[in-house]
Amino acid sequence: MNRPLLLVTLFFSLLVGSAAAQPTWEYALLIIGPDGYTFQAPDAAADGANADDFYFNLTGEELPLEGAPAVSIFSAVGGSGWELVTVDTSGGETATYYFKRSY
């Protein structure tokens, strides 16, 4: 095989290999509003009227007493591999948090 053809073949095999290695994303929502908390993902769902109930339904554990409840909630969601992408607060008292993770 001549050298230019070998380089072209190598280049295209790397290009195709990187395209195949692109991550596939899945998405989740966390909605916090006056009616409570709701988390929806392809493999999990939880809700609660307040931070304590929601955290328990999400993790099966009691909400830690130290620190802000929101920090514990976001840490629990992030611990499942979810990364915060954006927040929509245009709903007034309701905030929608959008997460993604690769699978």
Order of alpha helices (4+ residues) and beta strands (2+ residues): alpha-beta-beta-beta-alpha-alpha-beta-beta
